């Protein structure tokens, strides 16, 4: 079961989760915010700094990916044309991550920040890991 950790305070990250939910008709991907108890436990289990909020973290089959790799791995599970963007892995990771970090660094300024983590709807809460 793939799991995506995201910054629950980030409006862009919350929009990313909504984007995924609409395009993952088999409800394969589960979610947790990086700030949640479940998110912190996963970070600890995989020895990732618990204060790490600069990136998405995508867990699948016993491994994890971050930054641009996490975004591309997530897209590979979707129904539409977006899954084919996995071909972007041919672009050197250093270049992809440079663009990713630029957006991540400016995400609050450009898209805003919530004081409270996203509260999923009743339907969506089934896809979130329990705290």
LUMTITOR-899745 format. One record per residue (C-alpha): x, y, z; residue in three letters; residue number from 1. Coordinates in nm, 3 decimals, always signed. Example, Ala and Ser with C-alpha at 12.3 -4.5 7.8 and 13.67 -1.06 7.14 Angstrom:
<sites>
SITE,+1.230,-0.450,+0.780,ALA,1 .
SITE,+1.367,-0.106,+0.714,SER,2 .
</sites>
This chain:
<sites>
SITE,+0.000,+0.000,+0.000,UNK,1 .
SITE,+0.168,+0.325,-0.111,UNK,2 .
SITE,+0.159,+0.610,+0.141,UNK,3 .
SITE,+0.217,+0.978,+0.071,UNK,4 .
SITE,+0.330,+1.210,+0.350,UNK,5 .
SITE,+0.272,+1.577,+0.280,UNK,6 .
SITE,+0.298,+1.910,+0.461,UNK,7 .
SITE,-0.049,+1.948,+0.612,UNK,8 .
SITE,-0.007,+2.325,+0.653,UNK,9 .
SITE,+0.078,+2.388,+0.288,UNK,10 .
SITE,-0.206,+2.488,+0.055,UNK,11 .
SITE,-0.016,+2.355,-0.248,UNK,12 .
SITE,+0.037,+2.019,-0.077,UNK,13 .
SITE,-0.331,+1.998,+0.020,UNK,14 .
SITE,-0.427,+2.074,-0.341,UNK,15 .
SITE,-0.185,+1.797,-0.449,UNK,16 .
SITE,-0.369,+1.550,-0.224,UNK,17 .
SITE,-0.705,+1.655,-0.374,UNK,18 .
SITE,-0.558,+1.618,-0.724,UNK,19 .
SITE,-0.443,+1.263,-0.644,UNK,20 .
SITE,-0.772,+1.161,-0.484,UNK,21 .
SITE,-0.967,+1.262,-0.796,UNK,22 .
SITE,-0.736,+1.060,-1.023,UNK,23 .
SITE,-0.670,+0.750,-0.813,UNK,24 .
SITE,-0.999,+0.572,-0.875,UNK,25 .
SITE,-0.880,+0.250,-0.712,UNK,26 .
SITE,-0.799,+0.444,-0.391,UNK,27 .
SITE,-0.454,+0.287,-0.382,UNK,28 .
SITE,-0.263,+0.574,-0.225,UNK,29 .
SITE,-0.306,+0.642,+0.147,UNK,30 .
SITE,-0.216,+0.975,+0.308,UNK,31 .
SITE,-0.084,+1.131,+0.626,UNK,32 .
SITE,+0.048,+1.476,+0.697,UNK,33 .
SITE,+0.412,+1.502,+0.798,UNK,34 .
SITE,+0.292,+1.668,+1.120,UNK,35 .
SITE,+0.053,+1.387,+1.220,UNK,36 .
SITE,+0.132,+1.108,+1.462,UNK,37 .
SITE,+0.123,+0.854,+1.178,UNK,38 .
SITE,+0.352,+1.071,+0.966,UNK,39 .
SITE,+0.601,+1.118,+1.248,UNK,40 .
SITE,+0.606,+0.743,+1.318,UNK,41 .
SITE,+0.682,+0.666,+0.953,UNK,42 .
SITE,+0.960,+0.925,+0.951,UNK,43 .
SITE,+1.106,+0.774,+1.266,UNK,44 .
SITE,+1.080,+0.416,+1.135,UNK,45 .
SITE,+1.273,+0.512,+0.822,UNK,46 .
SITE,+1.521,+0.733,+1.010,UNK,47 .
SITE,+1.411,+1.054,+0.840,UNK,48 .
SITE,+1.445,+1.372,+1.048,UNK,49 .
SITE,+1.107,+1.430,+1.220,UNK,50 .
SITE,+1.131,+1.803,+1.141,UNK,51 .
SITE,+1.150,+1.726,+0.770,UNK,52 .
SITE,+0.873,+1.923,+0.599,UNK,53 .
SITE,+1.049,+2.044,+0.287,UNK,54 .
SITE,+0.927,+1.762,+0.067,UNK,55 .
SITE,+0.676,+1.495,-0.006,UNK,56 .
SITE,+0.774,+1.151,+0.118,UNK,57 .
SITE,+0.633,+0.855,-0.074,UNK,58 .
SITE,+0.652,+0.505,+0.073,UNK,59 .
SITE,+0.602,+0.195,-0.137,UNK,60 .
SITE,+0.705,-0.167,-0.099,UNK,61 .
SITE,+0.948,-0.111,+0.187,UNK,62 .
SITE,+1.131,+0.185,+0.035,UNK,63 .
SITE,+1.071,+0.557,+0.018,UNK,64 .
SITE,+1.139,+0.847,-0.214,UNK,65 .
SITE,+1.145,+1.222,-0.159,UNK,66 .
SITE,+1.119,+1.544,-0.360,UNK,67 .
SITE,+1.078,+1.505,-0.736,UNK,68 .
SITE,+1.105,+1.125,-0.717,UNK,69 .
SITE,+0.819,+1.117,-0.466,UNK,70 .
SITE,+0.601,+1.334,-0.692,UNK,71 .
SITE,+0.674,+1.122,-1.000,UNK,72 .
SITE,+0.622,+0.792,-0.818,UNK,73 .
SITE,+0.287,+0.925,-0.693,UNK,74 .
SITE,+0.180,+1.020,-1.046,UNK,75 .
SITE,+0.259,+0.668,-1.168,UNK,76 .
SITE,-0.040,+0.536,-0.967,UNK,77 .
SITE,-0.297,+0.768,-1.124,UNK,78 .
SITE,-0.555,+0.684,-1.390,UNK,79 .
SITE,-0.506,+0.958,-1.647,UNK,80 .
SITE,-0.230,+1.082,-1.870,UNK,81 .
SITE,-0.041,+1.203,-1.561,UNK,82 .
SITE,+0.089,+0.852,-1.492,UNK,83 .
SITE,+0.299,+0.880,-1.806,UNK,84 .
SITE,+0.495,+1.170,-1.656,UNK,85 .
SITE,+0.710,+0.903,-1.493,UNK,86 .
SITE,+0.919,+0.938,-1.811,UNK,87 .
SITE,+1.056,+1.257,-1.651,UNK,88 .
SITE,+1.284,+1.034,-1.446,UNK,89 .
SITE,+1.516,+1.050,-1.750,UNK,90 .
SITE,+1.585,+1.411,-1.652,UNK,91 .
SITE,+1.876,+1.408,-1.407,UNK,92 .
SITE,+1.750,+1.402,-1.050,UNK,93 .
SITE,+1.972,+1.694,-0.953,UNK,94 .
SITE,+1.795,+1.914,-1.209,UNK,95 .
SITE,+1.446,+1.789,-1.114,UNK,96 .
SITE,+1.518,+1.841,-0.744,UNK,97 .
SITE,+1.654,+2.190,-0.809,UNK,98 .
SITE,+1.318,+2.290,-0.959,UNK,99 .
SITE,+1.132,+2.100,-0.685,UNK,100 .
SITE,+1.326,+2.275,-0.405,UNK,101 .
SITE,+1.268,+2.616,-0.566,UNK,102 .
SITE,+0.892,+2.558,-0.561,UNK,103 .
SITE,+0.904,+2.404,-0.211,UNK,104 .
SITE,+1.100,+2.700,-0.077,UNK,105 .
SITE,+0.840,+2.946,-0.209,UNK,106 .
SITE,+0.522,+2.742,-0.161,UNK,107 .
SITE,+0.391,+2.933,+0.140,UNK,108 .
SITE,+0.458,+3.269,-0.025,UNK,109 .
SITE,+0.292,+3.170,-0.353,UNK,110 .
SITE,+0.010,+2.942,-0.235,UNK,111 .
SITE,-0.040,+3.028,+0.131,UNK,112 .
SITE,-0.022,+2.839,+0.454,UNK,113 .
SITE,-0.289,+2.700,+0.687,UNK,114 .
SITE,-0.255,+2.733,+1.061,UNK,115 .
SITE,-0.416,+2.392,+1.104,UNK,116 .
SITE,-0.352,+2.073,+0.909,UNK,117 .
SITE,-0.611,+1.966,+0.654,UNK,118 .
SITE,-0.913,+1.796,+0.807,UNK,119 .
SITE,-1.029,+1.531,+0.558,UNK,120 .
SITE,-1.396,+1.487,+0.473,UNK,121 .
SITE,-1.567,+1.174,+0.606,UNK,122 .
SITE,-1.523,+1.004,+0.268,UNK,123 .
SITE,-1.159,+1.107,+0.235,UNK,124 .
SITE,-1.073,+1.014,+0.594,UNK,125 .
SITE,-1.082,+0.644,+0.493,UNK,126 .
SITE,-0.767,+0.712,+0.289,UNK,127 .
SITE,-0.580,+0.877,+0.577,UNK,128 .
SITE,-0.370,+0.677,+0.819,UNK,129 .
SITE,-0.504,+0.686,+1.175,UNK,130 .
SITE,-0.301,+0.892,+1.421,UNK,131 .
</sites>
